[in-house]
Amino acid sequence: MIVVAAALADAEGRVLLQRRPAGKAMAGLWEFPGGKVEPGETPEAALARELAEELDIAVDPADVAPGCFASAPLGERHLILLLYLCRRWRGTPRPIEAEAIAWLRPEEMDAGAMPPADAPLIPMLAALL
């Protein structure tokens, strides 16, 4: 299963994380916003769609750059998580499908409070910023 996620980075070197809501798998964990790539969708278009749905922001697919990826088992499936770096968007991010959002520097992120596929991206993300 291919999933895309965004490292929305601000001018201060912070990245937006969102907390998964109660009732969903891995509830309470902090993750990079994003979601599944639908059939016929490019990863960049899927990311723009997911960010609009989850954070109410508009992102031009041309404004995301491939950053790094992670590979992790997810039950009986296998997850490939593509993390894109994004420094430009329109609107103010707000948690629509999440319990909360937070702006953190990579060194402030707690890998133990993140899903298994997101946590290994922290050191790679630090090198990108």
N, C-alpha and C positions, 0 to 999 in steps of 0.2 A: 504494500500500500504506500503510495507516494503522498506525502503531506508537505505543504509549504508553510513557512513561518517568516515573520519579519522581525528584524532588529531595528525598530524605529529609534534612531539615534538623534538626540538633540545637540545643540551647540556646546553643551557642558560635558559631553561624553557620557551621558546617561542613556539608558535603553529602557523602553517600556516593557513591563511584564504585566500579565493579567492573572488573577487567581481563578482557578476553575470552580464553578458553582457547586453547591450541594446537589446531590442527586445525579451527578455525572461521574463517570469513571475518573479516578484520581482527584476527587473533589478536594479543594483546599490547597492544592499544589499550584505553584507559580510557573507560568509558561510564557513562551513567546507567542504572540497572537498569530493566528493563521488557521489552516484547515486542509481538508482533502482536495485534491485536484480531481475535478469531474471529467468524465469522458469527453474528448474533443477540446478540452481547455488547455492552454499553455500554463505552465507553472506561474508565470508572471501575471497572467489574467486571473488565475485562481486566487492569487495572493491579493490582488486589488479588490476582487469581489469579497473575499473573507474579511479584509480590513474594513470595508464599508459595512458589512453585516455585523461585525463584532465591536467596532470602535466608532462607527459613524464618521469615518474620514474618507477622503477621496485620494487615491494614489494612482498616478499614471504608471502603467506597467514599465514604461521606459525609464522611470526614476528608481527602479530597484536594481541592485547589483548582486549577483551571486556571491555569497560569503563563504559558507562552509556547509557540511552536511553531517548527519549522524545516522547510524544504522542500529536498530534495536528490535528484539522480539516483542511482539504485542499479542499475547495469548497464542492462538494458533496461526496468526499472521506475522508478517515481518514488516516493520515500518522503516521507510527511508524518509528522513526529515531534511528538507532543503531549506537552509536559512539564508535569507536575503537581507542585505543591508539597505536601509531606506532612510534618507535624510530630508526628503521633501514630501509633504502631503498638504492637503487642504482640509481645514476644520480643526477642531480640538478633540483629541481622543477622549472618549468616555466609555465606561464599561456597559455595553448593552447585554452581552451574554455572559459576562464574568461578574464575580462578586466585587472585585476591586481592581484597580490598576495602580502601578507604582513605577516611578522612574528611578533606576538604580545604575550605578557604575558596575562593570563586571566584577570588580573585587568586593562589591557589596552583596552580590547574588549568593544565595545559599543553595548549593547543589543538592543538598539533602531535602530541600523543600520544593524540588522540581521533578517533573516526570523523567524517567530514565533516558529518554531520547534527547531531552533538552539540556540536562546537566553537563554532558561532555562538550557542549558547544561553548561554554563559558570561557575557557582559556583561548579557544580559537577566536572568539568574538573580541576578547581583550586585544589580541594581536591585530585585528582589523580596524579598531578604533584608534 
